[in-house]
Structures are given as C-alpha cells and as structure tokens.
Amino acid sequence: MNTAGHSEAKAPRGLELTPFRGLRYDPDRVGSLAAVTSPPYDVVVRPDGLHHLQSADPYNIVRLILPEADTPEARNAQAADTLRRWRAEGVLTADPAPGLYVYEQRDGDGMVQRGLIGALRVSDPGERLVLPHEDVMPHIVADRADLMRATSANLEPLLLTYRGDDSATATADLIDRTAGRPPLLATTTEDGFHHRLWSLTDPADLAAVRRELAGHQALIADGHHRWATYRRLRAEHPSPSPWDHGLVLLVDTARYPLRVRAIHRLLHGLPPADALAALDGLFRVRRLDAPLSGAMDALAAAASDGNAFLLAGDGAFHLVDRPDPDLLARTVPADRPPAWRTLDATVLHATLLDHVWRVPDSPAHIAYIHNTAATVEKARRDGGTAVLMHPVHEDVVRDLARQGVTMPRKSTSFGPKPASGLVLRALDL
C-alpha cells in the first residue's frame, strides 16, 4: 500500500462492516422470540416498561441491557453473570459461521425497512466516516462502557444510515434477494412490527458489500452514546482487539427512508399558565379549539413558516410561533450555520428554556418523551408544561452532521429502531 500513488496512500479506509458469529436465542428454550425482545435501552420507560418486559419472559433481554441491583457495580456484575449463565444453559447460542445479517422490519401500514447488521470498524472522528448529529452526556457513556466491559459484549445494535446511489446497488440488491429466502427467525412484537433475520456468509457476497461500503459515510440515527462508548473502549484496548469493532444496523435510506419523529419535552416545575404568561410580547400565542391530532396538524403548518411549538398541560393546546427577531438575535448563538440557528430545538433551548423560562436542562426539570399523547397526559397529571415539537427532516440532520455541527440533544427520533434481543455480539466468539 505504501508503494502506491501518494493520493491512494492518503485515501480513507471507508466503512468496514465485518462478519461476526451472532449470539441468538434458541427458540426452543424461550417462550417466544417476541417475548424476549425489547426496545433499545434508552427507549424503555422506567420503571413500568422495564417491569412489563421482565414479566414477559424470564429471559427477556432487558435483564442484560437494564439490569436491576442496588449499585452500578452490582448491576453490571449481574448482567455479566446472567449472560454467562444463559450461554452455558444454551438459552443463547452462537451461529456456526461468521456472517452479516440482513434485518427486516415491517409494520401494518406497508412500511418496510431493511438493512445489514454487522461489526463496524470503530473510526476516529477525524476520518469523517461515522457522523454524529447530537452531543452525548458523559455519565451515560460511562454507564454503557461499564456494562460492555463487564459483559464483554455488544448487547444491541445502534442504528446508522447511509445514502446509496444508482451507481452502487450491489448491497441493496443483495439485501432484497436475501429477503426472498426463508429467514433464520421471524417474529411479531407487541407493537405490531414484524421482524425477520437472515445470515450472509458467502465470501463473494461479503466481498461485494465490503467494496461498496468503502465509498460511503454513515450518519448516527440512533445510538450516539453507544458509539461514543465503542470509541472509549477501543481506546482502552491495544489494537488489534475485538473492541476495534462495534455492533450496528446499517440502513440505506435512499432505498429505505427512515421515519423521523420529534422528541417532546415535559417541563416538570413550570405550570402552563406561567409558561404562557412569560411569552407575552415575545411570541405569538393562539389557543386551539382542536383535539391532539388537529393541534399537531396546526403545528406542522406553522412550522413550515418558521419556529413553532405546541404547549399543553392545562386541558388545551396553545400554538406558539412567530418569535420576536430581536429576541432570537440576542439569545441564539451566531457562530453556527443558519440551518442550526433556525432549528426549533435550538430556539427552544437557547431562547425559551435558557432565557425566557430559565429552566435548567437536567432530569429534575425536563423529561424527554417520544410519545405525543403520553407527554400531554403526564403534563396534565403533574401540573407541568408539555412542549410538543415538529420533526426535523433527515436531510437537514445529515447536512449539519457533514459540517461537523451537532444539534441540541434529543432533537430527533429516527425509526423504526432495531429490536434488542434478536442478535448479540459476544467479543470472545
């Protein structure tokens, strides 16, 4: 390689998705595959959702990704012991040969998403191969790193996207051909999603995928903290080691566009009346005589013309839009691209939370909730203010990420997210 031309020597290595021996549940040892799966660890609503999943099956994956004990050390030790026991008992078994896995999710509305699960080489930020679009919280990275060290496993894949094109279709065609074969597993989870998984082990197929992905970069759609964890653990272990790679699902969104949803905010200590009163003269505020669906339609229409939010919690919906330009000029940082300065999440955090309402961005003051109706109901029950958001388009997220600009955390929710528990990666295999 060093004797090649100067430009080739400096060429980036590209995305490298490596086959691995998947660790999967033996369907004869569990109640059902659906009963042992879970949403990703950070989507499980604790404690109700956790306890519901724990009661679904004694081998549910939450016992590994969200172990319960009195201390962090005890939780991680418990997860490691549980994983060792399940492997020894044959509840989890390793596939005989390394492969990549074609993964399909399908809902009742005709949505189909397909991608590849594999062990991706953990690259440095300077390589510009895996692009984050949100910041991470160090204590969550530390928590995930402790769990991965203890279990010596990647317990659930994070979600990455890339944009294929007409000149690079080998991977997409291979995925679609594979989906016509009988799967390794098929199950339907309680959210109505149908899941199927296939293994790719043919050397020619794997080589075709490797060649094509080398020309692409990926966007982190879901799993910023786990990617940061992969990078931390790789730095701790001399290369080469199994920690050089991390478990991902890679989806070509040119072929299978993801759904991008907003993540809403619940402001615990701010009553709706106080929130609305503070907006007088700074934003236009209109009370809507509409149900939730109609109010969200009004939010979408207003968001097409500028920053807009929907406030709830007092039994009504209040559309907040048309911020005072002088207010934005004073409160929104000017050292970022226009696409970042005009994000709803930017205006919410820099202008409303920091300046107008003075609400700290901490768990004691703000909850981040994916479900719209649940956010409204929790606000009504708790006396807080629900701030409902309109989603950002994927292209905006990708363009900012390519510029190296991160969005306020929890700005987007890409989906569908891969179910946890269908295939794991043990680092000793």
N, C-alpha and C positions, 0 to 999 in steps of 0.2 A: 504493500500500500504506500509506503513512503517513497518508493521509486516512481510512483505515478506522477502525473502533472500536478503543479502547485495547487490549482483550483480544486482538483479531486481530493487532495490530501486535506483540504480545509472543509470539504463537504460535510454537512451534518449527517449523523448516523440515521436519523429519521426514527419513526415509531417502530419499535421492535416488540411484537406480540408473540410470546414464547409458549409452546405447548407445555402442559403440566398434567400430572396424574390427579384428576379430580377426586375429591373425597365426597361421597354421596351417601344419603340414607338408603339402607336396604329396605325396600317397600314391604318386605315380609316381616320386618321387625318393628314397624311403627303402625299406628292406627290408620293413617293415610298421609300421603305426601303433603296434602294441603294443610293438615293439622300440625305439621312440624315447621312450616314456613312462617315468616314474619316480614313486615315491612322493615326497611333499614333502621338501624338502632335509633337514629335521631328523629324518626317519624313516629315511633311508638309513643303514645301519650301515657306518661306515667302518672299514677300507678294503675289506673283502670285498665288501660290497654295491655300493660305488662301482665297483670294478673289474669286477664282474659286469655292471653296467649299461653301462659303457663298451664292453665287448666285445660287447654285444648288437647294437649298430649304431653306425657311426661318427658318426651324427647324434643320438645319444641326448641328451635334454635335460639330463642331469647335466653335460654339458660347459659348460652355461651356468649352472646353479644351484649346481654344486660344482666349479668349475674347479680344476685342479691346476697349481701352479707353486711356485717357491721362496719367494716373498714375497706378502703380500696384494696389493700393488700390481700385481705381475706376474699374479696370478690374475685380478684384475678386468680388467686390460687384455686378457688372453687371452680372457675371456668376451665383452668388447665386440668384439674382432676377429672371434671366431667368429660372433657374431650378425650382424655386418655382412657377413661372407663368405657365410653361409647365405642371407641375404636377397638378396644380389647374384646368387647362383647359382640362386635360385628354389627352394631347399630349403624355405624358409619364405616363404609368400606371404600378402598381406593380402586379406581378403574385400572385395568391391567396395563394400559399403554398410555403414554403422554399424548395429549391432543389439545386442540382448541375446541370450544363448544359453541355451536350455533344455538342461540336462545331466542325463542319467540314468545311474545305476549300479545294476546288478542282479547278485546272486550266485546260486549254485546252490541256495540254501536258500529261495528265494522272497522274499528281501528286495529291495525296490525303493526307491531314493531319487531324488527329482527336485528340481531347484532351478534358479535363474537365475544365470548368470554375467554380470556387468556391471562397470562402473566406478563405484564408490560414492563419493559426496562424502565427503571426509575431514572429520569433525566434531571439535569440541573436546570434551574430557571433560565440561565443564560443561553441554553440551547433553543429556547422558544419552541419546544415541541409539545408540551402539555401546558395549556394556558389557563390559569385561574381567573375567575371574574369576581370573586369575593374574598375578603380578608378572613383570617381564621383567629380563633381565640386560643391562646397558648395552653390554657388549662385543659381544654378538650383534647388537643393534640397530645398532651402528656398522658391523659387518661387512656386514649386509644393506644398509645405506644406501650404503656404498661400492660394492657390486655394482650396485645400482639406478642410482646416479649414472653409473657407468661405462658401463652398457648402455643407459641411458635407456629402461628397460622394466620392466614388471611381468611377471616370468617365470612366475609360478604364482599361482593364486588362493588366498586364505585362505578359511576356512570360517566363515560366520556363520549363526546360526539366528534365526528369529523365530516367534512363535506367532500363526497366523491364527485366525480365529473364524468362526462361522456367518454373521455379517453382512458378512464381507469374503472373498468366494470367487472374485472375478474372476480374480485371478492364478493361483490353484490350478487353476481350470477351464481357463484358457488353457494352462497347462503341460500338463495332461492331454490336451487336444485336440491340442496340438502333437506330443505323443509318439505320436499315431496316424499321423503323416505319415512319409514316408521321411526318414531323417536325413542331415545333412551328412556325418557319419562314424559308423562303428561298428567297434569292435574289442574283443577279449577279451585282457586282460593275464594274465601268468603266475600271478597269484594267484587266477584264476578269475572275476574281475569282468568283466562285460560293460558297455561304455561306449558311449553314444550321445549325439550332439550335434546340435541344431537351431538355426537362426538366426531371431530375431524381428525383423522390420524394418517391419511395418505400423504406420503412425503411430497408428492407433486402438488397437492392442494395446499399444503403448508408453505411450500416454497413460493407459490403464486401469491398467497396472502402476504408473505414477508416482503416480496418485491414491491407489491403495490402500496403497502402501508408506509414504506420507507420514504415516499414522496409526500406524506401528509403530516399535519399537526393536529392536535386534538384540543378540544375545549372541555374543561371540567364542568359537566352539567350538574352532577350531584356527588358530593364526597370530598369537598375541599379539605376537611380535617383529616380524612383518611389518607389523601395524597400527601399532605404535609407530614403525616405520621410515617408513610413509606419513606419519604426523604430523610427523616430523622433517623429511622432505623437503618437505612442503607449507610448513612454516615457513621454509624456506630460499629459497623462490621466491616473488616477489611475485605476488599473485593479480590477475587470473585467469591460470592456467597449467595445463598437463596434470597437474602434481603436486597439483592440488586434488582429484584422484580416485585411487582405488587399486582394483586388480583383486580381486574377491571372488566366491565362490559363496554365494548366499543361499538357505537351505532353510527351508520352513515345517514345523516339527516337530510341529505339530498334525496335519498331513496325512501327513508322512513322518518319524516319530520316528527320531532318530539312535541308534546304539549307543554306550553309554558304557562304556568299559573302564578298568580301573586301569592305572597305570604302576608297575612294580615297582622295587625298589631292590636294587642289589648293593653290599655294603659290602666294599671290597677288603681292608682290613687287619685285619678283625675275624673271627677264626675262630668257627664256630658254638658251640663249647664255651664260649668266653669270653662270647659274647653271651648264651647261656642262663644261665650262672652269675651274670651281673650282674642277672638278672631275679628272682632268688630273693627271695621275700617281697614283691615289688612287683607282679607279675602272676601269674595262674595259667598254668602251662605244662603241656601234655599232649602226649606223643609219640603220633603217629597211626600205626596199622598200616594204611596205605591207599596206593594209587597216587596220582599227582598229581590226577587227576580227583576221586577221593574226598576227598582233602585239601582241594581247593578248595570242594567241597560243604560240608565241615565248617566252613570259614572263612566261607562265606556264611551258614550257620545261626548261627554265633556272632556275626557282625557285625550280625545283626538285633536282638541284645540289648545291643549296646554296642561299644566299641572292640575290634577283634580283628585279629591279624596271623598270618601263617604263615611260620615260619623254616625254612630248608633250607640244604643245603650239605654236610652230613655223611652223606648217604645216607638220611636220614629226614626226616619232616616233623614240626614242633613247632607246635602251636596255642597262641598266646599271647593271652589275653583277661583280662577282669575286673581292670583296673588298680586299684591302691590309690587310693581317693578323695583321701586326704591328699596323695599324690604328685601327682595331677593338679592339686589346688588350689595346690600350691607351684610348679608348673612351667608350667602353661598360662596365658597372659596373660588377665586378667579383663576387659580393656577391649574385648572383641569380643562379637558376638551369640552366644547359646548354640549356634546351628547351626554356627558356626565353631569354637567351643571344643570341640565334641564330634566334629569330623571326625577320621577315622583319620589323615589326613595331618598334621593339627595335633598330635595326640598323638605321632605318630611323630617329628616334627621337634622339637617343643618339649620333650617328655618323654624319649623314648628316645634320639634322636641327640644332643641338646644336653646332657641331664642325666645319663642312665644310662650310655650308651655313650661319650659325648664324642667323637663322630665329626663332623668339620667337613663342611659341605655344599659340597664342592669336587670337581672331576673326579678329583683324585688319590685321593679317598677314597670317592666314591659314583658309581656308574653308574646311569642311569635307562633301563630296558629295558621295551619294550612286550610282548614275547613271554614268556609264563609259563615254558614249558619251557626256553627259552634262558637265562632268569635262573637257574633251578635248576642247569642244566648248567654254566654259567660259574662259579657259586659252588663247585660240586663240584670242578671242574678247577683253580680258582685258590686254593682254600682259604679263600674269603671266605664271608660270610653273605648269603643271599638273603632279602629281606623281601618277601613276596608280599602284595598289597593287594586289598581288595574294592572294586569301583567305587562311585562316588557317583551318586545319581540326578540327572538333569538338572534337575529342579525345585529341588533344594537349591542347585545351582550358580547357577541363574538368580535365585533369591530373594536369595542373598548378593550377587550382582553388582548387583542393583537397589538394595541397601542401600549400595553402594559399598565392599563388603568383598571383598578379594582373598584367594584361597586360597593355601596353600603351592604353590610352582611344581611342575609335573608332577604335579598332583593327579588329573587326569583325562585320558583319551584319547577324544575324540569321533570317531566314524567312521560310515560309511566316508569317508575323506578324498578330496578330488578328486585325480585323477591329474594330475601335472605333464606338460606337453607337448602337451595336446590343443588349447589355445588360449592365446595370449600377447597381451599388450598393449604395443605399441610406442608411446612417447609422441610420436613425430613423425608419427603417422598421423591 
